[in-house]
C-alpha cells in the first residue's frame, strides 16, 4: 500500500503561441471598439470617432469579466486559447489585475523563459490552449 501526498502542480500548463495571443488581442480590441461606439453613440472610425479611453475602458471590463468567469474572452475563444491559474481553472478576480497590466502595454512584452508575460506572472496565470495540442493531434489521426 503506497501513500502519496498530493502536492502542488509541478508546472504550469503549456503556454500558447505568441501569434494566437496577438490575434486574440486584436479581436478583443475591435469588440471593445464597437462596444464603446454603441455605448457612446459615436462612430467607430472617422470624424468624431469614439475616444480611445472609452475603448480602453470597454476592453478592460469585457476581457476582465470574461477571463475571470469563463477563462477566455471572445478573441481567445475564437483562436482556441484560455487563461488559467496553476490549478487549470479560471483566475477569478485576478483577471482585473492581469487585464489592467495588459492595458499598460509593456508588461506583456516582458516575458520570462517560459514565454509568460509579466502580467501573467503577476496574476499567477498562463495562456494555454483550450484543447491540449497533444489531444488535438491524436484526434486528427
SULRA-V108762 format. One record per pair of residues at least 6 apart in sequence whose C-alpha atoms are under 7 Angstrom apart, sorted by the first residue. I is the first residue (numbers start at 1). J is the second residue. D is the distance in whole Angstrom. If there is no record, write none. Layout:
# SULRA-V108762
I_J_D + I_J_D
This chain:
# SULRA-V108762
9_86_7 + 12_86_6 + 13_128_6 + 14_128_6 + 15_115_7 + 15_126_6 + 15_127_6 + 15_128_5 + 16_81_7 + 16_127_6 + 16_128_5 + 16_129_6 + 20_79_6 + 24_75_4 + 24_76_5 + 24_79_6 + 25_75_6 + 27_75_5 + 28_59_7 + 28_74_6 + 28_75_5 + 29_59_6 + 32_55_6 + 32_58_5 + 32_59_5 + 33_44_6 + 33_55_5 + 34_44_6 + 35_58_7 + 36_50_7 + 36_54_6 + 36_55_5 + 36_58_6 + 37_43_6 + 37_44_5 + 37_50_6 + 42_48_7 + 42_49_6 + 42_50_5 + 43_49_5 + 43_50_6 + 44_50_6 + 60_99_6 + 60_100_6 + 63_73_5 + 63_99_7 + 64_95_5 + 64_96_5 + 64_99_6 + 66_72_6 + 66_73_5 + 67_73_6 + 67_83_6 + 67_90_7 + 67_95_6 + 68_90_6 + 68_91_5 + 68_92_4 + 68_93_6 + 68_95_5 + 69_90_6 + 69_92_6 + 70_90_6 + 71_82_5 + 71_83_5 + 71_84_6 + 71_90_4 + 72_82_5 + 72_83_6 + 76_82_6 + 80_129_6 + 80_130_5 + 81_127_7 + 81_128_5 + 81_129_4 + 81_130_5 + 82_127_5 + 82_128_6 + 82_129_6 + 82_130_6 + 83_90_6 + 83_125_6 + 83_126_6 + 83_127_5 + 83_128_6 + 84_90_5 + 84_91_6 + 84_125_5 + 84_126_6 + 84_127_7 + 85_91_5 + 85_124_6 + 85_125_4 + 85_126_6 + 86_125_7 + 91_125_7 + 94_123_6 + 97_123_7 + 98_119_5 + 98_120_6 + 98_123_6 + 101_107_6 + 101_119_6 + 102_108_6 + 102_119_7 + 107_117_6 + 107_118_5 + 107_119_6 + 108_117_4 + 108_118_6 + 108_119_6 + 109_117_6 + 110_117_5 + 110_118_6 + 111_117_4 + 111_118_6 + 116_126_7 + 120_126_6
